[in-house]
Amino acid sequence: MNIIAWAILGIVAGAIAKLLYPGQQGGGILSTMILGIVGAFLGGSIVTLLTTGTIALNSLPGIPGVIVAILGAMLAIFLWGLVTHSA
């Protein structure tokens, strides 16, 4: 998947993850987009590592890829909350 597709997927995944994640998260649309993009990269990399044993920026096609990106974005929101002490 190319970098533009990752970014678009990350923006969508970030918005969905922010809706699904419990609690109140600060930040606006820009932080949602950034955390979503980071989460898409994070989720795709973790799945690639677990399935192939290598670290690469790959993604699952279709709906599984979107689900992984949403879960990765939720992980990024959680980690950001730990760093900023807001979670």
N, CA, C and O atoms as a Maestro MAE file, in Angstrom:
{
 s_m_m2io_version
 :::
 2.0.0
}

f_m_ct {
 s_m_title
 :::
 protein
 m_atom[348] {
  # First column is atom index #
  i_m_mmod_type
  r_m_x_coord
  r_m_y_coord
  r_m_z_coord
  i_m_residue_number
  s_m_chain_name
  s_m_pdb_residue_name
  s_m_pdb_atom_name
  i_m_atomic_number
  :::
  1 25 0.852 -1.168 0.000 1 A "MET " " N  " 7
  2 3 0.000 0.000 0.000 1 A "MET " " CA " 6
  3 2 0.898 1.231 0.000 1 A "MET " " C  " 6
  4 15 1.869 1.296 0.754 1 A "MET " " O  " 8
  5 25 0.580 2.190 -0.831 2 A "ASN " " N  " 7
  6 3 1.454 3.361 -0.901 2 A "ASN " " CA " 6
  7 2 1.188 4.333 0.244 2 A "ASN " " C  " 6
  8 15 0.217 4.184 0.986 2 A "ASN " " O  " 8
  9 25 2.044 5.310 0.375 3 A "ILE " " N  " 7
  10 3 2.023 6.215 1.516 3 A "ILE " " CA " 6
  11 2 0.767 7.082 1.548 3 A "ILE " " C  " 6
  12 15 0.275 7.402 2.630 3 A "ILE " " O  " 8
  13 25 0.243 7.465 0.396 4 A "ILE " " N  " 7
  14 3 -0.973 8.277 0.360 4 A "ILE " " CA " 6
  15 2 -2.171 7.474 0.837 4 A "ILE " " C  " 6
  16 15 -3.015 7.990 1.571 4 A "ILE " " O  " 8
  17 25 -2.251 6.219 0.428 5 A "ALA " " N  " 7
  18 3 -3.339 5.360 0.883 5 A "ALA " " CA " 6
  19 2 -3.245 5.132 2.386 5 A "ALA " " C  " 6
  20 15 -4.267 5.105 3.072 5 A "ALA " " O  " 8
  21 25 -2.023 4.966 2.908 6 A "TRP " " N  " 7
  22 3 -1.833 4.819 4.354 6 A "TRP " " CA " 6
  23 2 -2.345 6.055 5.074 6 A "TRP " " C  " 6
  24 15 -3.021 5.942 6.096 6 A "TRP " " O  " 8
  25 25 -2.029 7.232 4.552 7 A "ALA " " N  " 7
  26 3 -2.438 8.477 5.194 7 A "ALA " " CA " 6
  27 2 -3.959 8.613 5.204 7 A "ALA " " C  " 6
  28 15 -4.543 8.984 6.223 7 A "ALA " " O  " 8
  29 25 -4.598 8.317 4.084 8 A "ILE " " N  " 7
  30 3 -6.052 8.409 4.010 8 A "ILE " " CA " 6
  31 2 -6.695 7.402 4.956 8 A "ILE " " C  " 6
  32 15 -7.630 7.733 5.685 8 A "ILE " " O  " 8
  33 25 -6.193 6.185 4.940 9 A "LEU " " N  " 7
  34 3 -6.690 5.159 5.857 9 A "LEU " " CA " 6
  35 2 -6.483 5.591 7.306 9 A "LEU " " C  " 6
  36 15 -7.348 5.369 8.154 9 A "LEU " " O  " 8
  37 25 -5.353 6.201 7.584 10 A "GLY " " N  " 7
  38 3 -5.062 6.659 8.940 10 A "GLY " " CA " 6
  39 2 -5.997 7.751 9.406 10 A "GLY " " C  " 6
  40 15 -6.399 7.766 10.570 10 A "GLY " " O  " 8
  41 25 -6.350 8.662 8.524 11 A "ILE " " N  " 7
  42 3 -7.276 9.738 8.885 11 A "ILE " " CA " 6
  43 2 -8.641 9.158 9.239 11 A "ILE " " C  " 6
  44 15 -9.241 9.530 10.248 11 A "ILE " " O  " 8
  45 25 -9.122 8.251 8.410 12 A "VAL " " N  " 7
  46 3 -10.420 7.614 8.667 12 A "VAL " " CA " 6
  47 2 -10.344 6.776 9.941 12 A "VAL " " C  " 6
  48 15 -11.239 6.841 10.783 12 A "VAL " " O  " 8
  49 25 -9.289 6.000 10.081 13 A "ALA " " N  " 7
  50 3 -9.140 5.145 11.262 13 A "ALA " " CA " 6
  51 2 -9.024 5.984 12.533 13 A "ALA " " C  " 6
  52 15 -9.571 5.608 13.569 13 A "ALA " " O  " 8
  53 25 -8.330 7.100 12.468 14 A "GLY " " N  " 7
  54 3 -8.193 7.975 13.634 14 A "GLY " " CA " 6
  55 2 -9.529 8.526 14.089 14 A "GLY " " C  " 6
  56 15 -9.807 8.586 15.287 14 A "GLY " " O  " 8
  57 25 -10.361 8.929 13.132 15 A "ALA " " N  " 7
  58 3 -11.678 9.461 13.478 15 A "ALA " " CA " 6
  59 2 -12.547 8.377 14.104 15 A "ALA " " C  " 6
  60 15 -13.225 8.625 15.101 15 A "ALA " " O  " 8
  61 25 -12.533 7.183 13.530 16 A "ILE " " N  " 7
  62 3 -13.339 6.083 14.073 16 A "ILE " " CA " 6
  63 2 -12.811 5.660 15.447 16 A "ILE " " C  " 6
  64 15 -13.591 5.410 16.366 16 A "ILE " " O  " 8
  65 25 -11.487 5.583 15.581 17 A "ALA " " N  " 7
  66 3 -10.899 5.182 16.859 17 A "ALA " " CA " 6
  67 2 -11.226 6.184 17.958 17 A "ALA " " C  " 6
  68 15 -11.482 5.795 19.097 17 A "ALA " " O  " 8
  69 25 -11.219 7.461 17.625 18 A "LYS " " N  " 7
  70 3 -11.524 8.477 18.622 18 A "LYS " " CA " 6
  71 2 -12.985 8.382 19.062 18 A "LYS " " C  " 6
  72 15 -13.310 8.656 20.217 18 A "LYS " " O  " 8
  73 25 -13.861 7.992 18.133 19 A "LEU " " N  " 7
  74 3 -15.264 7.790 18.496 19 A "LEU " " CA " 6
  75 2 -15.443 6.570 19.393 19 A "LEU " " C  " 6
  76 15 -16.258 6.589 20.315 19 A "LEU " " O  " 8
  77 25 -14.682 5.509 19.124 20 A "LEU " " N  " 7
  78 3 -14.830 4.260 19.863 20 A "LEU " " CA " 6
  79 2 -14.080 4.239 21.188 20 A "LEU " " C  " 6
  80 15 -14.485 3.539 22.116 20 A "LEU " " O  " 8
  81 25 -12.995 4.996 21.287 21 A "TYR " " N  " 7
  82 3 -12.149 4.954 22.473 21 A "TYR " " CA " 6
  83 2 -12.891 5.559 23.655 21 A "TYR " " C  " 6
  84 15 -13.430 6.661 23.545 21 A "TYR " " O  " 8
  85 25 -12.930 4.850 24.795 22 A "PRO " " N  " 7
  86 3 -13.672 5.373 25.941 22 A "PRO " " CA " 6
  87 2 -12.978 6.585 26.562 22 A "PRO " " C  " 6
  88 15 -11.758 6.728 26.492 22 A "PRO " " O  " 8
  89 25 -13.773 7.435 27.159 23 A "GLY " " N  " 7
  90 3 -13.226 8.604 27.838 23 A "GLY " " CA " 6
  91 2 -13.160 9.805 26.926 23 A "GLY " " C  " 6
  92 15 -13.513 9.743 25.748 23 A "GLY " " O  " 8
  93 25 -12.703 10.892 27.496 24 A "GLN " " N  " 7
  94 3 -12.598 12.154 26.770 24 A "GLN " " CA " 6
  95 2 -11.148 12.360 26.347 24 A "GLN " " C  " 6
  96 15 -10.245 12.385 27.184 24 A "GLN " " O  " 8
  97 25 -10.933 12.507 25.052 25 A "GLN " " N  " 7
  98 3 -9.598 12.795 24.549 25 A "GLN " " CA " 6
  99 2 -9.551 14.261 24.115 25 A "GLN " " C  " 6
  100 15 -10.494 14.786 23.523 25 A "GLN " " O  " 8
  101 25 -8.460 14.882 24.418 26 A "GLY " " N  " 7
  102 3 -8.281 16.258 23.980 26 A "GLY " " CA " 6
  103 2 -7.830 16.300 22.535 26 A "GLY " " C  " 6
  104 15 -7.672 15.264 21.888 26 A "GLY " " O  " 8
  105 25 -7.630 17.473 22.053 27 A "GLY " " N  " 7
  106 3 -7.121 17.634 20.695 27 A "GLY " " CA " 6
  107 2 -8.242 17.789 19.691 27 A "GLY " " C  " 6
  108 15 -9.391 17.422 19.937 27 A "GLY " " O  " 8
  109 25 -7.878 18.334 18.576 28 A "GLY " " N  " 7
  110 3 -8.842 18.565 17.523 28 A "GLY " " CA " 6
  111 2 -8.645 17.625 16.360 28 A "GLY " " C  " 6
  112 15 -8.139 16.513 16.511 28 A "GLY " " O  " 8
  113 25 -9.050 18.087 15.208 29 A "ILE " " N  " 7
  114 3 -9.010 17.259 14.008 29 A "ILE " " CA " 6
  115 2 -7.570 16.952 13.595 29 A "ILE " " C  " 6
  116 15 -7.291 15.857 13.106 29 A "ILE " " O  " 8
  117 25 -6.659 17.900 13.782 30 A "LEU " " N  " 7
  118 3 -5.265 17.669 13.394 30 A "LEU " " CA " 6
  119 2 -4.638 16.553 14.226 30 A "LEU " " C  " 6
  120 15 -3.951 15.683 13.690 30 A "LEU " " O  " 8
  121 25 -4.875 16.581 15.534 31 A "SER " " N  " 7
  122 3 -4.309 15.517 16.377 31 A "SER " " CA " 6
  123 2 -4.952 14.175 16.070 31 A "SER " " C  " 6
  124 15 -4.288 13.141 16.132 31 A "SER " " O  " 8
  125 25 -6.243 14.183 15.738 32 A "THR " " N  " 7
  126 3 -6.922 12.947 15.356 32 A "THR " " CA " 6
  127 2 -6.305 12.376 14.090 32 A "THR " " C  " 6
  128 15 -6.068 11.171 14.000 32 A "THR " " O  " 8
  129 25 -6.045 13.232 13.114 33 A "MET " " N  " 7
  130 3 -5.439 12.765 11.865 33 A "MET " " CA " 6
  131 2 -4.042 12.213 12.103 33 A "MET " " C  " 6
  132 15 -3.693 11.159 11.573 33 A "MET " " O  " 8
  133 25 -3.247 12.911 12.890 34 A "ILE " " N  " 7
  134 3 -1.873 12.465 13.146 34 A "ILE " " CA " 6
  135 2 -1.865 11.142 13.907 34 A "ILE " " C  " 6
  136 15 -1.128 10.224 13.547 34 A "ILE " " O  " 8
  137 25 -2.679 11.041 14.954 35 A "LEU " " N  " 7
  138 3 -2.734 9.786 15.705 35 A "LEU " " CA " 6
  139 2 -3.289 8.652 14.856 35 A "LEU " " C  " 6
  140 15 -2.869 7.505 15.011 35 A "LEU " " O  " 8
  141 25 -4.218 8.949 13.970 36 A "GLY " " N  " 7
  142 3 -4.750 7.929 13.073 36 A "GLY " " CA " 6
  143 2 -3.708 7.427 12.094 36 A "GLY " " C  " 6
  144 15 -3.613 6.225 11.847 36 A "GLY " " O  " 8
  145 25 -2.926 8.338 11.537 37 A "ILE " " N  " 7
  146 3 -1.868 7.940 10.602 37 A "ILE " " CA " 6
  147 2 -0.810 7.128 11.325 37 A "ILE " " C  " 6
  148 15 -0.361 6.098 10.823 37 A "ILE " " O  " 8
  149 25 -0.408 7.591 12.511 38 A "VAL " " N  " 7
  150 3 0.560 6.837 13.308 38 A "VAL " " CA " 6
  151 2 -0.004 5.466 13.658 38 A "VAL " " C  " 6
  152 15 0.708 4.464 13.597 38 A "VAL " " O  " 8
  153 25 -1.276 5.423 14.021 39 A "GLY " " N  " 7
  154 3 -1.915 4.152 14.367 39 A "GLY " " CA " 6
  155 2 -1.995 3.191 13.197 39 A "GLY " " C  " 6
  156 15 -1.812 1.986 13.368 39 A "GLY " " O  " 8
  157 25 -2.267 3.716 12.005 40 A "ALA " " N  " 7
  158 3 -2.311 2.848 10.824 40 A "ALA " " CA " 6
  159 2 -0.937 2.244 10.559 40 A "ALA " " C  " 6
  160 15 -0.823 1.053 10.272 40 A "ALA " " O  " 8
  161 25 0.099 3.063 10.656 41 A "PHE " " N  " 7
  162 3 1.455 2.537 10.497 41 A "PHE " " CA " 6
  163 2 1.779 1.532 11.589 41 A "PHE " " C  " 6
  164 15 2.352 0.477 11.317 41 A "PHE " " O  " 8
  165 25 1.415 1.854 12.821 42 A "LEU " " N  " 7
  166 3 1.694 0.987 13.964 42 A "LEU " " CA " 6
  167 2 0.958 -0.346 13.833 42 A "LEU " " C  " 6
  168 15 1.560 -1.407 13.995 42 A "LEU " " O  " 8
  169 25 -0.326 -0.294 13.544 43 A "GLY " " N  " 7
  170 3 -1.113 -1.517 13.407 43 A "GLY " " CA " 6
  171 2 -0.637 -2.390 12.261 43 A "GLY " " C  " 6
  172 15 -0.514 -3.605 12.415 43 A "GLY " " O  " 8
  173 25 -0.368 -1.782 11.111 44 A "GLY " " N  " 7
  174 3 0.131 -2.549 9.968 44 A "GLY " " CA " 6
  175 2 1.476 -3.180 10.236 44 A "GLY " " C  " 6
  176 15 1.735 -4.314 9.831 44 A "GLY " " O  " 8
  177 25 2.338 -2.438 10.925 45 A "SER " " N  " 7
  178 3 3.664 -2.970 11.238 45 A "SER " " CA " 6
  179 2 3.589 -4.124 12.225 45 A "SER " " C  " 6
  180 15 4.323 -5.103 12.092 45 A "SER " " O  " 8
  181 25 2.700 -4.017 13.221 46 A "ILE " " N  " 7
  182 3 2.564 -5.094 14.205 46 A "ILE " " CA " 6
  183 2 2.027 -6.359 13.547 46 A "ILE " " C  " 6
  184 15 2.524 -7.454 13.811 46 A "ILE " " O  " 8
  185 25 1.014 -6.219 12.690 47 A "VAL " " N  " 7
  186 3 0.466 -7.394 12.004 47 A "VAL " " CA " 6
  187 2 1.514 -8.024 11.101 47 A "VAL " " C  " 6
  188 15 1.627 -9.249 11.052 47 A "VAL " " O  " 8
  189 25 2.283 -7.210 10.388 48 A "THR " " N  " 7
  190 3 3.345 -7.740 9.531 48 A "THR " " CA " 6
  191 2 4.394 -8.461 10.364 48 A "THR " " C  " 6
  192 15 4.876 -9.524 9.973 48 A "THR " " O  " 8
  193 25 4.749 -7.890 11.510 49 A "LEU " " N  " 7
  194 3 5.730 -8.527 12.385 49 A "LEU " " CA " 6
  195 2 5.211 -9.867 12.908 49 A "LEU " " C  " 6
  196 15 5.957 -10.845 12.955 49 A "LEU " " O  " 8
  197 25 3.949 -9.914 13.298 50 A "LEU " " N  " 7
  198 3 3.389 -11.158 13.829 50 A "LEU " " CA " 6
  199 2 3.214 -12.232 12.760 50 A "LEU " " C  " 6
  200 15 3.346 -13.420 13.055 50 A "LEU " " O  " 8
  201 25 2.920 -11.835 11.529 51 A "THR " " N  " 7
  202 3 2.660 -12.831 10.487 51 A "THR " " CA " 6
  203 2 3.908 -13.253 9.728 51 A "THR " " C  " 6
  204 15 4.006 -14.403 9.301 51 A "THR " " O  " 8
  205 25 4.861 -12.348 9.553 52 A "THR " " N  " 7
  206 3 6.043 -12.684 8.754 52 A "THR " " CA " 6
  207 2 7.338 -12.706 9.562 52 A "THR " " C  " 6
  208 15 8.328 -13.293 9.125 52 A "THR " " O  " 8
  209 25 7.341 -12.079 10.723 53 A "GLY " " N  " 7
  210 3 8.557 -12.021 11.522 53 A "GLY " " CA " 6
  211 2 9.487 -10.898 11.116 53 A "GLY " " C  " 6
  212 15 10.603 -10.807 11.628 53 A "GLY " " O  " 8
  213 25 9.053 -10.041 10.207 54 A "THR " " N  " 7
  214 3 9.856 -8.890 9.788 54 A "THR " " CA " 6
  215 2 9.070 -7.613 10.021 54 A "THR " " C  " 6
  216 15 7.841 -7.627 10.094 54 A "THR " " O  " 8
  217 25 9.787 -6.522 10.135 55 A "ILE " " N  " 7
  218 3 9.131 -5.227 10.299 55 A "ILE " " CA " 6
  219 2 9.101 -4.546 8.941 55 A "ILE " " C  " 6
  220 15 10.143 -4.290 8.337 55 A "ILE " " O  " 8
  221 25 7.905 -4.260 8.475 56 A "ALA " " N  " 7
  222 3 7.727 -3.583 7.195 56 A "ALA " " CA " 6
  223 2 6.406 -2.831 7.232 56 A "ALA " " C  " 6
  224 15 5.525 -3.155 8.028 56 A "ALA " " O  " 8
  225 25 6.268 -1.840 6.384 57 A "LEU " " N  " 7
  226 3 5.033 -1.067 6.315 57 A "LEU " " CA " 6
  227 2 4.097 -1.704 5.300 57 A "LEU " " C  " 6
  228 15 3.934 -1.201 4.189 57 A "LEU " " O  " 8
  229 25 3.492 -2.800 5.687 58 A "ASN " " N  " 7
  230 3 2.519 -3.489 4.853 58 A "ASN " " CA " 6
  231 2 1.166 -3.413 5.524 58 A "ASN " " C  " 6
  232 15 1.070 -3.093 6.709 58 A "ASN " " O  " 8
  233 25 0.132 -3.702 4.780 59 A "SER " " N  " 7
  234 3 -1.203 -3.677 5.338 59 A "SER " " CA " 6
  235 2 -2.018 -4.819 4.783 59 A "SER " " C  " 6
  236 15 -1.732 -5.341 3.706 59 A "SER " " O  " 8
  237 25 -3.027 -5.197 5.522 60 A "LEU " " N  " 7
  238 3 -3.981 -6.180 5.032 60 A "LEU " " CA " 6
  239 2 -4.942 -5.471 4.087 60 A "LEU " " C  " 6
  240 15 -5.322 -4.328 4.342 60 A "LEU " " O  " 8
  241 25 -5.332 -6.114 3.022 61 A "PRO " " N  " 7
  242 3 -6.265 -5.460 2.100 61 A "PRO " " CA " 6
  243 2 -7.697 -5.478 2.636 61 A "PRO " " C  " 6
  244 15 -8.075 -6.374 3.391 61 A "PRO " " O  " 8
  245 25 -8.468 -4.504 2.249 62 A "GLY " " N  " 7
  246 3 -9.893 -4.484 2.530 62 A "GLY " " CA " 6
  247 2 -10.247 -4.210 3.977 62 A "GLY " " C  " 6
  248 15 -9.551 -3.475 4.679 62 A "GLY " " O  " 8
  249 25 -11.337 -4.812 4.408 63 A "ILE " " N  " 7
  250 3 -11.883 -4.593 5.748 63 A "ILE " " CA " 6
  251 2 -10.906 -4.986 6.858 63 A "ILE " " C  " 6
  252 15 -10.799 -4.250 7.838 63 A "ILE " " O  " 8
  253 25 -10.185 -6.117 6.753 64 A "PRO " " N  " 7
  254 3 -9.210 -6.418 7.820 64 A "PRO " " CA " 6
  255 2 -8.155 -5.317 7.986 64 A "PRO " " C  " 6
  256 15 -7.724 -5.040 9.105 64 A "PRO " " O  " 8
  257 25 -7.746 -4.702 6.902 65 A "GLY " " N  " 7
  258 3 -6.777 -3.609 6.987 65 A "GLY " " CA " 6
  259 2 -7.339 -2.405 7.717 65 A "GLY " " C  " 6
  260 15 -6.629 -1.752 8.482 65 A "GLY " " O  " 8
  261 25 -8.602 -2.109 7.487 66 A "VAL " " N  " 7
  262 3 -9.251 -0.994 8.174 66 A "VAL " " CA " 6
  263 2 -9.367 -1.295 9.667 66 A "VAL " " C  " 6
  264 15 -9.118 -0.424 10.501 66 A "VAL " " O  " 8
  265 25 -9.745 -2.525 9.999 67 A "ILE " " N  " 7
  266 3 -9.861 -2.910 11.402 67 A "ILE " " CA " 6
  267 2 -8.514 -2.814 12.109 67 A "ILE " " C  " 6
  268 15 -8.437 -2.320 13.234 67 A "ILE " " O  " 8
  269 25 -7.465 -3.277 11.463 68 A "VAL " " N  " 7
  270 3 -6.119 -3.191 12.041 68 A "VAL " " CA " 6
  271 2 -5.714 -1.734 12.221 68 A "VAL " " C  " 6
  272 15 -5.105 -1.380 13.231 68 A "VAL " " O  " 8
  273 25 -6.045 -0.889 11.256 69 A "ALA " " N  " 7
  274 3 -5.703 0.531 11.363 69 A "ALA " " CA " 6
  275 2 -6.460 1.187 12.517 69 A "ALA " " C  " 6
  276 15 -5.891 2.011 13.233 69 A "ALA " " O  " 8
  277 25 -7.726 0.837 12.707 70 A "ILE " " N  " 7
  278 3 -8.506 1.390 13.817 70 A "ILE " " CA " 6
  279 2 -7.927 0.940 15.148 70 A "ILE " " C  " 6
  280 15 -7.781 1.745 16.068 70 A "ILE " " O  " 8
  281 25 -7.596 -0.346 15.256 71 A "LEU " " N  " 7
  282 3 -6.990 -0.847 16.498 71 A "LEU " " CA " 6
  283 2 -5.630 -0.193 16.751 71 A "LEU " " C  " 6
  284 15 -5.295 0.129 17.891 71 A "LEU " " O  " 8
  285 25 -4.857 0.001 15.696 72 A "GLY " " N  " 7
  286 3 -3.576 0.690 15.840 72 A "GLY " " CA " 6
  287 2 -3.761 2.133 16.276 72 A "GLY " " C  " 6
  288 15 -2.989 2.643 17.088 72 A "GLY " " O  " 8
  289 25 -4.785 2.798 15.737 73 A "ALA " " N  " 7
  290 3 -5.058 4.180 16.141 73 A "ALA " " CA " 6
  291 2 -5.507 4.237 17.599 73 A "ALA " " C  " 6
  292 15 -5.141 5.160 18.328 73 A "ALA " " O  " 8
  293 25 -6.295 3.256 18.022 74 A "MET " " N  " 7
  294 3 -6.699 3.213 19.429 74 A "MET " " CA " 6
  295 2 -5.486 2.988 20.339 74 A "MET " " C  " 6
  296 15 -5.399 3.560 21.426 74 A "MET " " O  " 8
  297 25 -4.564 2.159 19.885 75 A "LEU " " N  " 7
  298 3 -3.322 1.957 20.632 75 A "LEU " " CA " 6
  299 2 -2.522 3.253 20.692 75 A "LEU " " C  " 6
  300 15 -1.959 3.587 21.735 75 A "LEU " " O  " 8
  301 25 -2.470 3.977 19.593 76 A "ALA " " N  " 7
  302 3 -1.750 5.257 19.565 76 A "ALA " " CA " 6
  303 2 -2.408 6.270 20.505 76 A "ALA " " C  " 6
  304 15 -1.707 7.023 21.181 76 A "ALA " " O  " 8
  305 25 -3.740 6.300 20.557 77 A "ILE " " N  " 7
  306 3 -4.443 7.202 21.479 77 A "ILE " " CA " 6
  307 2 -4.114 6.827 22.926 77 A "ILE " " C  " 6
  308 15 -3.867 7.700 23.757 77 A "ILE " " O  " 8
  309 25 -4.112 5.535 23.219 78 A "PHE " " N  " 7
  310 3 -3.775 5.069 24.562 78 A "PHE " " CA " 6
  311 2 -2.349 5.477 24.945 78 A "PHE " " C  " 6
  312 15 -2.115 6.011 26.029 78 A "PHE " " O  " 8
  313 25 -1.406 5.217 24.044 79 A "LEU " " N  " 7
  314 3 -0.009 5.567 24.316 79 A "LEU " " CA " 6
  315 2 0.175 7.075 24.469 79 A "LEU " " C  " 6
  316 15 0.943 7.525 25.320 79 A "LEU " " O  " 8
  317 25 -0.522 7.851 23.654 80 A "TRP " " N  " 7
  318 3 -0.424 9.310 23.763 80 A "TRP " " CA " 6
  319 2 -0.984 9.772 25.112 80 A "TRP " " C  " 6
  320 15 -0.446 10.695 25.723 80 A "TRP " " O  " 8
  321 25 -2.065 9.129 25.577 81 A "GLY " " N  " 7
  322 3 -2.613 9.453 26.890 81 A "GLY " " CA " 6
  323 2 -1.637 9.148 28.000 81 A "GLY " " C  " 6
  324 15 -1.569 9.884 28.985 81 A "GLY " " O  " 8
  325 25 -0.869 8.061 27.857 82 A "LEU " " N  " 7
  326 3 0.150 7.750 28.872 82 A "LEU " " CA " 6
  327 2 1.266 8.778 28.859 82 A "LEU " " C  " 6
  328 15 1.749 9.187 29.914 82 A "LEU " " O  " 8
  329 25 1.674 9.196 27.678 83 A "VAL " " N  " 7
  330 3 2.761 10.170 27.566 83 A "VAL " " CA " 6
  331 2 2.341 11.535 28.127 83 A "VAL " " C  " 6
  332 15 3.117 12.200 28.814 83 A "VAL " " O  " 8
  333 25 1.114 11.938 27.826 84 A "THR " " N  " 7
  334 3 0.649 13.259 28.263 84 A "THR " " CA " 6
  335 2 -0.084 13.210 29.596 84 A "THR " " C  " 6
  336 15 -0.541 14.242 30.087 84 A "THR " " O  " 8
  337 25 -0.201 12.040 30.179 85 A "HIS " " N  " 7
  338 3 -0.853 11.834 31.483 85 A "HIS " " CA " 6
  339 2 -2.317 12.269 31.458 85 A "HIS " " C  " 6
  340 15 -2.832 12.761 32.462 85 A "HIS " " O  " 8
  341 25 -2.988 12.091 30.324 86 A "SER " " N  " 7
  342 3 -4.390 12.466 30.242 86 A "SER " " CA " 6
  343 2 -5.301 11.249 30.238 86 A "SER " " C  " 6
  344 15 -6.522 11.403 30.199 86 A "SER " " O  " 8
  345 25 -4.747 10.048 30.277 87 A "ALA " " N  " 7
  346 3 -5.604 8.855 30.276 87 A "ALA " " CA " 6
  347 2 -5.689 8.259 31.656 87 A "ALA " " C  " 6
  348 15 -6.365 7.249 31.852 87 A "ALA " " O  " 8
  :::
 }
 m_bond[347] {
  # First column is bond index #
  i_m_from
  i_m_to
  i_m_order
  :::
  1 1 2 1
  2 2 3 1
  3 3 4 2
  4 3 5 1
  5 5 6 1
  6 6 7 1
  7 7 8 2
  8 7 9 1
  9 9 10 1
  10 10 11 1
  11 11 12 2
  12 11 13 1
  13 13 14 1
  14 14 15 1
  15 15 16 2
  16 15 17 1
  17 17 18 1
  18 18 19 1
  19 19 20 2
  20 19 21 1
  21 21 22 1
  22 22 23 1
  23 23 24 2
  24 23 25 1
  25 25 26 1
  26 26 27 1
  27 27 28 2
  28 27 29 1
  29 29 30 1
  30 30 31 1
  31 31 32 2
  32 31 33 1
  33 33 34 1
  34 34 35 1
  35 35 36 2
  36 35 37 1
  37 37 38 1
  38 38 39 1
  39 39 40 2
  40 39 41 1
  41 41 42 1
  42 42 43 1
  43 43 44 2
  44 43 45 1
  45 45 46 1
  46 46 47 1
  47 47 48 2
  48 47 49 1
  49 49 50 1
  50 50 51 1
  51 51 52 2
  52 51 53 1
  53 53 54 1
  54 54 55 1
  55 55 56 2
  56 55 57 1
  57 57 58 1
  58 58 59 1
  59 59 60 2
  60 59 61 1
  61 61 62 1
  62 62 63 1
  63 63 64 2
  64 63 65 1
  65 65 66 1
  66 66 67 1
  67 67 68 2
  68 67 69 1
  69 69 70 1
  70 70 71 1
  71 71 72 2
  72 71 73 1
  73 73 74 1
  74 74 75 1
  75 75 76 2
  76 75 77 1
  77 77 78 1
  78 78 79 1
  79 79 80 2
  80 79 81 1
  81 81 82 1
  82 82 83 1
  83 83 84 2
  84 83 85 1
  85 85 86 1
  86 86 87 1
  87 87 88 2
  88 87 89 1
  89 89 90 1
  90 90 91 1
  91 91 92 2
  92 91 93 1
  93 93 94 1
  94 94 95 1
  95 95 96 2
  96 95 97 1
  97 97 98 1
  98 98 99 1
  99 99 100 2
  100 99 101 1
  101 101 102 1
  102 102 103 1
  103 103 104 2
  104 103 105 1
  105 105 106 1
  106 106 107 1
  107 107 108 2
  108 107 109 1
  109 109 110 1
  110 110 111 1
  111 111 112 2
  112 111 113 1
  113 113 114 1
  114 114 115 1
  115 115 116 2
  116 115 117 1
  117 117 118 1
  118 118 119 1
  119 119 120 2
  120 119 121 1
  121 121 122 1
  122 122 123 1
  123 123 124 2
  124 123 125 1
  125 125 126 1
  126 126 127 1
  127 127 128 2
  128 127 129 1
  129 129 130 1
  130 130 131 1
  131 131 132 2
  132 131 133 1
  133 133 134 1
  134 134 135 1
  135 135 136 2
  136 135 137 1
  137 137 138 1
  138 138 139 1
  139 139 140 2
  140 139 141 1
  141 141 142 1
  142 142 143 1
  143 143 144 2
  144 143 145 1
  145 145 146 1
  146 146 147 1
  147 147 148 2
  148 147 149 1
  149 149 150 1
  150 150 151 1
  151 151 152 2
  152 151 153 1
  153 153 154 1
  154 154 155 1
  155 155 156 2
  156 155 157 1
  157 157 158 1
  158 158 159 1
  159 159 160 2
  160 159 161 1
  161 161 162 1
  162 162 163 1
  163 163 164 2
  164 163 165 1
  165 165 166 1
  166 166 167 1
  167 167 168 2
  168 167 169 1
  169 169 170 1
  170 170 171 1
  171 171 172 2
  172 171 173 1
  173 173 174 1
  174 174 175 1
  175 175 176 2
  176 175 177 1
  177 177 178 1
  178 178 179 1
  179 179 180 2
  180 179 181 1
  181 181 182 1
  182 182 183 1
  183 183 184 2
  184 183 185 1
  185 185 186 1
  186 186 187 1
  187 187 188 2
  188 187 189 1
  189 189 190 1
  190 190 191 1
  191 191 192 2
  192 191 193 1
  193 193 194 1
  194 194 195 1
  195 195 196 2
  196 195 197 1
  197 197 198 1
  198 198 199 1
  199 199 200 2
  200 199 201 1
  201 201 202 1
  202 202 203 1
  203 203 204 2
  204 203 205 1
  205 205 206 1
  206 206 207 1
  207 207 208 2
  208 207 209 1
  209 209 210 1
  210 210 211 1
  211 211 212 2
  212 211 213 1
  213 213 214 1
  214 214 215 1
  215 215 216 2
  216 215 217 1
  217 217 218 1
  218 218 219 1
  219 219 220 2
  220 219 221 1
  221 221 222 1
  222 222 223 1
  223 223 224 2
  224 223 225 1
  225 225 226 1
  226 226 227 1
  227 227 228 2
  228 227 229 1
  229 229 230 1
  230 230 231 1
  231 231 232 2
  232 231 233 1
  233 233 234 1
  234 234 235 1
  235 235 236 2
  236 235 237 1
  237 237 238 1
  238 238 239 1
  239 239 240 2
  240 239 241 1
  241 241 242 1
  242 242 243 1
  243 243 244 2
  244 243 245 1
  245 245 246 1
  246 246 247 1
  247 247 248 2
  248 247 249 1
  249 249 250 1
  250 250 251 1
  251 251 252 2
  252 251 253 1
  253 253 254 1
  254 254 255 1
  255 255 256 2
  256 255 257 1
  257 257 258 1
  258 258 259 1
  259 259 260 2
  260 259 261 1
  261 261 262 1
  262 262 263 1
  263 263 264 2
  264 263 265 1
  265 265 266 1
  266 266 267 1
  267 267 268 2
  268 267 269 1
  269 269 270 1
  270 270 271 1
  271 271 272 2
  272 271 273 1
  273 273 274 1
  274 274 275 1
  275 275 276 2
  276 275 277 1
  277 277 278 1
  278 278 279 1
  279 279 280 2
  280 279 281 1
  281 281 282 1
  282 282 283 1
  283 283 284 2
  284 283 285 1
  285 285 286 1
  286 286 287 1
  287 287 288 2
  288 287 289 1
  289 289 290 1
  290 290 291 1
  291 291 292 2
  292 291 293 1
  293 293 294 1
  294 294 295 1
  295 295 296 2
  296 295 297 1
  297 297 298 1
  298 298 299 1
  299 299 300 2
  300 299 301 1
  301 301 302 1
  302 302 303 1
  303 303 304 2
  304 303 305 1
  305 305 306 1
  306 306 307 1
  307 307 308 2
  308 307 309 1
  309 309 310 1
  310 310 311 1
  311 311 312 2
  312 311 313 1
  313 313 314 1
  314 314 315 1
  315 315 316 2
  316 315 317 1
  317 317 318 1
  318 318 319 1
  319 319 320 2
  320 319 321 1
  321 321 322 1
  322 322 323 1
  323 323 324 2
  324 323 325 1
  325 325 326 1
  326 326 327 1
  327 327 328 2
  328 327 329 1
  329 329 330 1
  330 330 331 1
  331 331 332 2
  332 331 333 1
  333 333 334 1
  334 334 335 1
  335 335 336 2
  336 335 337 1
  337 337 338 1
  338 338 339 1
  339 339 340 2
  340 339 341 1
  341 341 342 1
  342 342 343 1
  343 343 344 2
  344 343 345 1
  345 345 346 1
  346 346 347 1
  347 347 348 2
  :::
 }
}
